Amino acid sequence: MNDLRLYALTRYPPEVFGFTAEGLVGELIARHLWHPLAKDRFPQNPFAGGFLDPTAITPDELDFAFLQVGTLDAGEVLADWAKAVGFDVAAAKRAKVVAELLGHLFCADGLPPSVPLRPLRLRAVPLRLLRAMVQASKTVVLMAGGERGAKAISALYRAQRAGGSLFNTLVTDEEGARALLRQMGDEPDRSDEPNGWQRERLRFWAAHFYFASSPHHLSRQQLAQRLSVSRERASELLDEAIYGRDAKASLVRLQVVAPLPEPMPMLELEMALLQKFALREARVVEAGRAEWAYPAVGMAAAQLLLDWLQQMEHFALGLGGGRALRAFMEALNLPHALARLPRLRQLELWALYRRPFQQSHWGSGINDILDAVAMRCHQFGIPQRVRCRPFEGEATAMRLDALFTAIGHFDERDRQMLQEAGVNPDGLKGVVGTLLSQPFDAKGQPVGERINEQIGVLSLKAVRRLVASGVPVVGLVAIPQRARPTVVACQNGLVNCLVVERRVAEAMLAESDG
């Protein structure tokens, strides 16, 4: 498949991070492009594109639609970001609202609330698009679970009286399925002997709790207690999951992934960089193979940040974009890293780019990265310790304790980004490299006027002020082609810390000696 198109059916305000349609579209594409274990590695790409403007979508463009039904519970985007989207949760509950879909509110009878509520600050496809898809026999999937999810699904089922069915496929959990069947007067079978799909479900949970859950249920007795079955039944289910049953395939697959090589001693290169460029900090890593360069630099940058955070209670980190930044945030492994930082009460992650309305680059944009972080932290129930913040203009720099960004050379990707922002890249002369997507010359000065305003990014002037004031500004560089722009950035006050691959360090020293 090489023509997979992903469409965001809703668009939230730019300050909302997490399980939004935009965040999910970006993360799905990024996972394929950037994950080191992806079957088809970068630049192999089956995606024809991601589309973020829900107002421009027609039913003919979609083959499938997947939507989560909102139940106004904590943990949902609409409830967690109620202030940002202008949603009064208490007023909606007083109006007997039980379901939300694409920003539309429904009561139990399938009708909108009789008391007018304030319109939400979001863009979404109209409900008629879903009805048109159902009428055209296209698949529209609603997802909801539990007792409250069942009530919401029932409300949306009744809403078909207003113009046609909104869905034709349902994904729910066992509790939700039983609740729906009770509402329809059809009590499900409660046989004590699991068979069919019930036994398959138990086999899956046996394997999940034994191998994948956190913490693991490493004893058969623990597994039996978790599944509410006898120890003998738990052992039987686990064996079936591992070895298969009646010629059926097992549910467990063992995969051995070779670790990255241990970094070689790089003390001499680090000391040479520190002395040559008067840096505050320098980390040099040995990737071993070219395709490991970005993960290796990312891991070293993550370790540098973790070292700084050991004694901190509050820390505000500004983040640029780029493949190296993606590798850095993957290696930082939030929220799991917080277990190593018991004193840290809050880590603020600040985007240094505004969220673009149109987007053609996926995975390395900082807003994409923060969407992924917000989703993972929310999944583990600790969003209050990690706060993702949107770009707030030049004033953002005053909030930062450190800044991490990639240093680049001016390539086709930068050229396309500038063209999309309305800048003619052909008129830019003397470009040596880029920092925060802004081209700079051999003296480290920005090339072009007001490019930071057109792109919507922290200016190089603000970055230079941070360096002058002693705030750590860390440049991440994984490939030796970027050695010269890195030298220029170091010599002209655009960065004061480096995390680089060994070949980059060697090329930098050769460049500065030449």
N, C-alpha and C positions, 0 to 999 in steps of 0.2 A: 504493500500500500504506500503510495506517495502523494495522495491527494486528500489527506485528512484535514478538515477545516474545523476549527473550534470557535464557537461564537459565545460571547458573554451576553446573556439575556437580561442582565441588570447592570447598572453602573452606579456605584455609590460615590459620595464625595471623596476627594483625594486624601483626606485625613483618615479614612477608614482603612485599616489593614486587617488581613486575616482571611476568613473563609468567604470572600466575595467571589462573584463570577470572574472578575478580572484577575484576582489573585490565583484562582484555580486554573484558569486558562494559561497564565504565565508559568505556573509551577508544573503543569503537565508537559508543556513544551520544554521547559528547562530541564526537567528530570531526564528527558530523552537526550537532549543535547549535551548536558554537562555531567551527568552521573557517571563516575568512573567504571561502573559495572554494567552500563547500558550495553545491550547486545550489539547494536549498531552505533559505534562511537562517533562523536563529532568528527567531521561535518555531515555524516549521513543523516538525512532528515526526511521522514515521511510526511511532515506537516506542510501543507500548502499555505498555512497562515493561521493567525489568530485575529479575531475581529472583535473590537471592544465597544462599538457603537450600537446599542440595542435598537435605537430608533431607525436604523437603516436596514434592518433585517426583514426579509419577506419569507412567507411560508415555503416558497419554492426552493430557498437556499438550504433548508434544514431537512435532514432525514430522520434525526432523532432529537429529542429534547429531554433533558434530565433536570428535575427541579426538586429542591427540598421544600417541604411544606413547613412554614413557620407556625409555632405554637405559642409565641410570645414568652418563651422560657429563657432564663438566664443561660448564657452560652451560645445563643444565636446572635448573628450579626445585628439584627434589628434591635434586639434588647440591649446587647452590650454596647452598641454605639448609638443608643437612642438619641442622645443630645446632638450628635453630629448629623443625624438624618431627620431631626425634628419630630421624633416619635414620642408621644406621651403614653407609656405602657399602662400606667394606672387608668387613664381615661379610656383606653381601648378595652381594658378588662371590665370597667364599669359599664361600657356599652355592649357587653356580652360577646365580644370578639373571641373566637376560638381558633381562627386560622388566618394565615397570611400567605399570599402567593403573588410574587412579582410586584410587591408593594400594595396589593389590593387586600382589603380586610373583609372577612366573612364571619357572620354569626352562625349558630348551629343550624339554622334553617336554610343556609346557603345564600342568604341575602346580605348586602352590606349593612353596617350598623345604622339604626334609625337616627342616631344622634351624629351630626356631621363632625368629622375629626379633621385635624389639620393635615393637608397633603404632605407626603413624605418627600424629602430631598433625595430623590434617586430617579434614575432613568430606567425604563424597562420596556420590553416588548409588550404590546397590548394583549389582553386575554383573547381577543379574536384570532390572534396568530395561533394560539394553542388549539382553539376550536377548529380552525381551518386545517391544521395538521391532522387532528383526529378524523375529520370528515374525509380527508384524503388518504386515510388508512396509514398514516405515518405514526411512528411510536412516540408517545409522550409519556414519560415515566415520572411518577410522583414518588418521593421517598419520605417516609415518616415512621416513627416507631413509638411503642408504648401506648398507654391508655390515652394520653392527651393527643398523640399523633393519630390515633384511631378516630377520635372526635373531630379532628381537623379534616381528615380524609372524608369522613361522612358529610361534613359541611360542604366540601368541594364537590362531592358526588351530587348533592342536592342542588348545587349551583347550576347544574345543566339545564334547569328550568328557565334560566335567564338567556338562553341562546344556544345551548348545545354543550356536550361534554367537554371538560377541560383536560381529560386524561384518558388513556386506555390501558395503562400498565402501572402496576403498583409494586414497590419494593418496601417491605416492612420487616419487623422482627416478630418473634413468636408471641410476645405479649400483645403487640399491635394486631396481629392476625387473629388471635383469640378474641380480643375486644371487638374487632370488626364483625366477626362471626356472631358474637353475642348480640350485637346491635341489630343484626339481620335475622335474629331468631334461630340461628343454627349453631348449636353448641358443638365444639370440636370433640373428637374422640380423645378420651383421657386414659387410654389403655396403659397399664403399668409396664407392659413389655414393649420396649422401643423396637420399631421395625421401619423399613422403608426410609423415608427422609429423616425421621426422628433418630434412627440409629446413625445415619450419615452425619447428622448434626452433632451427636455425642462423640463420634470418632474425631470430627474436626476439633471440638473443644478439648478433647483429651490430648491431642497433639499440640494444640495451641498452649494450653496451660503447662504442659510438660517441657516444651522447647522454647516457646516464643514469649510468654507472658513475663511481666516483671513485677514481683520476683517469680522465679521459676518454682513450680510445684514438683520438686525433685523426688519425692517419695510417692509410691503408689497409694499410701494411706492418705496423704495430703490431696492427691488427685481425686480419690474417691470422695473425700469430704467436700471438695469443691464442686463436684458433679452431682452430689447427693445420690450416689450409688454405692454398692458394696465394693470392697477392695477387689474381689474377684472380677466383678464386672468392669471396674476401672482398668485392671490389667488386660482384660480381654479386648477392651476398646482401644487401648494404647497399642497393643500388639497388632491389631487390625490396621490401625492408622500407619504403623511403621512398615509392616510386611505385606499389607494387602489381605483381602479376604475373597475367597471364591473367585480367584483369577482377576479380581479387581485391582487396579493400580493402588499403590500406597499413597498416603497423603503427605509423606515426609520425603524430602529430597536433600541429600547431603552435598554441599558444594564447598570446596576448599579454594580460598582466594589467597594467592601469594601476597604477603605483606610487602609494603614498600621497604626498600633497604634502609638499614640504619644509617643516619647521616655520618659522613666522614668528618674527622676533625678539620675545622675550617678557621681555627683561631688566627692563623697568620693572615688570611685574606680579610677577616673581620677587622683585625687591628690595622691593616693597611688602609681599608676604607675609612675607618674612624679617623686616622691621622691625615689622610689625603684630603678628605672633604669636611673635616671638623664636624662630624656627625655626633648626635647624642647616643645613638644606638645603631648597631649593624648586626644582622644575622645572615649568614651564608649557609646554604644547604646544598647537598649533593643529591641530585635527582636520580642518577643512575641511567635512566632512559628518558628520551625527550618527552614522551607522553606522560611521564610522572612529574614534570617540572611544575605545573600549576598546583597539583595536590601537595607537593613537597613544600613549595613556598607558602601555600595556604596553612599547612600544619605549623610551620615555623612562625608565621604571623600570629596564629591562634595562641601558640605557647607564649609568645612575647606579651600579648594582651593579658593572658591568664596570670603571668608573673606580675604585671602591674596591678591587677585586680585583687591580689591576695589580701592586702590590708585596707582595701577601699570599702566604704559603706554605700557611697553613691558615685556613679561614674556616667558621664555623657560622652558617647562615641559618635563622631561624624563619619559617614560612610559614602565613598564615591561608588563608581560602578566598574564593571569589567570582569573578565573571566577570573583574574586573580582574586578579586573580592568575593566572587561566588565560592571559589575554593577555600578562601579564608573562613567564610561563614559556615561552610559545610564542616570544615575541620574544627571550628569552635564548638560545634555540636550542642547548641542551645536546644532545649533547656538542661540537658544532662550535665553540662559543665558547671551549672550552679551548685551541684552537690559538692564541688571542690572549693566553693567560695562561700562558706557559712557566714562571713561578716558582711557580704555584699547584700544590701537591702534592695537596691534598685539599679538596674542597668538601662540607661536610655540610649536607644539607637536612633540617630537622626539621619534621615535621607538628605543628601546634599543636592539632589535634583528634584524639581517638581515632577509630579506624576503626569506623563504626557497623555493627552486624550487619544491621539492616534499612536499606534506602536507597531513597529515592524521588526524590532530586535527583541529577542526573548532570552530570559535566563540571567543575563548579566546586569540588567537594570536594577538599581538599588531598591526601587519600589517593589519589583518582583521578589527580590531577596527578602525584604522585610515582610512581605505577605507570607512567604514560606516560614519565616521565624515566628510570626504571630500565630500561624496555624499550629506549629509544633508546640509552642509554649501553651497555647490554649488546650491542646490535646492532653497535656500533662497537668493541667489545672493550676498553672503558676503564672498567668499573664501579668499579675501585679508586680512581679520582680523584674520583668523585661517589658519595657514600654517602647513601642515603635512610634516614632514621631515624623510628621511630614516636613518637608522643606518649608521654612518660613522666611526665605530671603536672606539678605546679608546678616540680619540679626542672629541667624542661627549660629554663626561663628562664635558669638559671645557666650554661648551655652556649653561649648565643647571642652572636654578635658583631653581629648586626643582625636586625631583624624587619620583614617586609613584610606588610601586610594591607590589605584593602579597608575603607573606611568606608561604612556604609550607612544608609538611613533604614528605619524599621520598616515592612515591607511584608508581603504575604500569604505570601511564601516564608519569612520569619522566623517568622511566626505558625504556619505548618504545622510547621516544625522544632521549635518549642517544644512544640507539642501532641504530636508524636511522642516527645519526651523526657519527657512527663508533666507539663509546665508549662501552666497555664491562662492563655493570653495575655490573656483578657478582664479578668483581675485586675490587669494591669500598668497603672499610671497615670503620666502625665507622661513617657512615652518620647519622646525627641528623635531618637535614632539608635541604631545598633548598631556594635559593634566585636567581631570574633571571635564573631559571632552573639549577643552579649550586649547587651541593651537598656540604654541609659544615659539619664539625665535631663539637664536644662539645666545642671546643675553637674558633669556628667561622671561622676556616681556611678551604679553599677549599680542597675537597677530589678529587684526580685525577689530572693529569697534562694536562694543555692546553685545558681543557674542554671548556672554554669560546671561544677559537679560533675555535674548532671543531663545536660547536653549532652556533657560530656567535652572541655573546652577550657581553654586557659590563661586564668586569671582576669584581669579588668581591674586588680585590685590588683597582680598580678605585672607586667603591662604598664606600669603607672604607676611601679613600682620601676625598671624598665629605663630609662624616660625620665629619671627622676631621677638615675640613675647615669651618664647620658650615652651609653647604647647607642642607636644610631640605630633608631628605630621609624618606619617609613615608611608613611604612609597614601596609598592610591591611590584617586582619585576621578575618574570619567569623565563624570558627568552632573550638571547644575546643581541638580537636585532634592535633591542631597545636600550642598549648600553649608552649610546651617545645622548639621547634625550635624558637619560637618568643622570649622566654626568652634568649636563647643563642645569637640570633641576636642582642638583645638590650644590653646584657652584653659585647659583643665583637665588638662593633662599626660598625655593618652592617646597623643599622637604628637608627635614633634619634627622630622619631615621630611615633605614633601609632594611628590607627583607628581600634577598635576591638569591637566585640559583648560582652555583659556582661559576658557570661559563659567563654569566652576566658580570660577576665581580671581576673576573680576569679580563674581560673585554673593557670594562670601565677603567681599570688601572692602566691598560695598554693605551686607551684613548686619551687619558689625562697625561700620560708620559710622552705621547706623540707630538 
